[in-house]
Structure formats: C-alpha cells, structure tokens
Amino acid sequence: MPYEHGGSHAFPNLPGLLDSVGNTPVVRLDNLTMCGEGRLVAKLESANPGGSVKDRAAWHIIRDAEERGLIRRGATIIESSSGNFGIALAMIGASRGYRVIAIVDPKISAVNRSLFAAFGAEVIVVDEKDDSGSYHKTRIAYANRLHREIPGSFRPDQCFNPLNGEAHYQSTARELLAAMGSRLSAVVCTVSTGGQLGGISRYLRRFAPHVKVVGVDVRGSTVFGGEAHGYLTPGVGLSWTPDNLDDLSAVDEVYLLSDEDVFVSCRTLVRAEGVLAGVSTGAALLVACRLAMKASAREHIAFLATDRGERYLQTAFDERWLLEHGMSTDTSLDGLRRRAASLTPFSTNPKVDCANYRRELAEQLDSPTARRTLRRAG
Ligand SMILES: Cc1ncc(COP(=O)(O)O)c(C=O)c1O
C-alpha cells in the first residue's frame, strides 16, 4: 500500500521528486568565445529529474489536471511523443501512480524505447506517415482516438495545449531573468511544439523587452515556413507553426540549420566545455555562439541545454553513425566558430515572414484542447 501522505509526515522538510522539476543551474561557458566577445550562458535542463526541459511542461499540465480533478491515481495518460515529453510523463506516471501510453513512430531511438520501458510506460508505434511526410499528425490523431476509447483517460496534448507554453512563461523565463538580470541580452531557443520559445518570448517581451529572442529550427521542418523535407535532428521541428507560438512578433530572429551544423555543435560543446547535452542543444549553441561573436563583452547570450547527452551515445556521439549519415566528425573550436560565423538569419521579421499556422488542424485531429475551447465558445 503506497503512502498517500505518509511521506511528508515522515520527512517534513524534504521535497518530493516532482518538487525538483525546474530551478535548473545557469552556468557561464568560458571556452567557446574570445576575450572581448559576448559571454555564453547555458541553462542546464538536464538537471530536471526526467533529464530534460520537458519535465516542466509535463508536470505543469499534470499538476493542473490533478488540481482540477481531471485525473485520479490509476488513470491512463495518453500522449503523442517519441521523446522527452513522453519520458517526462513516464517519470511522473511512475511517481504519481498513473498508467502512461506513449504513441511513438518508427524513428524512436533505441535509448528512448528503453527509457519508456524502464519507467514502466507502454509504447504504441504508429507507422503511417501524414501528408507532410512526417508522423506528427497521424500520431496525434491516434492518441486522440485512444483517449476517446479509454474512459477516464487524460491527454496532455502538448502540441495544442497552451499550458505547455505557460510552464515556460511561469518558470524557465522567470528563472533566467532572475539569475541574469540586466546582463541578459539574448535568449536562443529551439522549437518543436513551441512551448519553450512561445512561453519564454512572451515573458521577456513583457518583463524585459530589451532582451533579444531568437528561434532555431532545422532545415526540412517548416515551423517557420521554408521547404519541407526529411531531417535527422531529433527533438526539433514540426510541419506547421504551433499554437503555443501564437505571437511571432515576440521573436526577433529565426535561424534554420542543417543537420550537420546541429550534430557537430553538440559534439563540440562537450569537448570544449564538458557539457554533455543532446542534439538540439547543439542547434541553440551554434546560434548563441554566432550572436556572442558579434556582441560586446558586457552582453550575455543564454541558451537552453535541453536534455542529457547520454541519450545520444549511439548516434551523435558515435563517429561510425555520423560517417554512415554523411556528417563531419570535426569537434574543433575553430570549426565551430567558422560555422557560427557563416550563419545568416532566415528571418529578422518572423511575424511577417514565418507564419505557417494551421488553425484548422486542432479540430481536424480532434484535439481535446480544441474540443474544450469549442465547448467554452459554444
Ligand atoms: C531536446 C529537445 N529540445 C527542444 C525541443 C523543442 O521544445 P518545444 O517542444 O518546447 O518547442 C524538444 C521538444 O521535444 C526537445 O525534446
């Protein structure tokens, strides 16, 4: 019989596991930039208990559902995620007594499959591609169907649920500004569901409008428009502009990177600074480095190191895998700085250039968030 409240009686001053989500370290990086250039600062989201930034949104959404009585111990949580959001839910499910079913696609890594199994979460693989050649829409539609079939189940709905962005508005952005104050001159975020970039950009526009906010996507994804094609970078990308990123005027600049840029950068980060982070962190780092190289020594450029690098030991950190996929294995500081120097923004006016919204999609895919919104409107 698990303790319902007994734990806090026994140890009145100790936090529970989920109290350790957020308040991650903010550290200075000394080796990638030169004297006189801007300073690089990393927020180490790998310090979250589930190992990634996604713990924040997952716990914010589940805690909200618990508080509103939408979910009870023993209930089933169903989500479309092959990666960190699903792993965060699996961790929360184990801690709070929920069954978790992750709807994944064949691109899921062996490590993530093992992590789901370790936490006791179930996995369903959807192998039908959608009209954009990715699996996002077919996975979401499947998750929504299953949600309707399993009574009392809960769908966090990370792609359409505004609580995803709100988690970062209330925690990540606030923590960054509290740690850095007026020294913070720019923040760089990668994008998929838009939770991070949407929440952080809205917060900074309101409370620190002088801070430049920069979004990063990978070529082939069309969050900011552009040409759709396959890509290898995990964690980043979507085939439309997500609703969590509904105010593109809060984003100053947008960059699109190649897979090679991203993989080379995450490998260089660990060699040069000792920060073992995941692939998408390489994307944010490269753009942050480009900004720092053009900034003055007083300016601090922050980026999120979004997950643990151990998850990529069989891919990004395996030279054979990289060579098989036609990518450079270079980890030199000069190489990274040359790549950073050659970057140009995809847009310096994303509100005008980049909107690729699909407002009808939430309803088409039968998103529970859309249903709740429609019920409220009706
Ligand atoms: C490692 C990593 N980086 C970046 C992102 C993008 O974050 P968001 O979905 O908040 O846009 C994700 C999303 O899954 C991720 O797992």
The ligand as an ORCA input file, in Angstrom:
! r2SCAN-3c Opt
* xyz 0 1
  C      15.618     18.013    -26.578
  C      14.549     18.939    -27.065
  N      14.909     20.167    -27.489
  C      13.990     21.035    -27.952
  C      12.648     20.704    -28.026
  C      11.656     21.705    -28.543
  O      10.877     22.189    -27.478
  P       9.370     22.699    -27.645
  O       8.531     21.470    -27.925
  O       9.044     23.327    -26.332
  O       9.317     23.645    -28.798
  C      12.256     19.429    -27.603
  C      10.871     19.014    -27.718
  O      10.542     17.846    -27.636
  C      13.217     18.529    -27.103
  O      12.882     17.302    -26.659
*
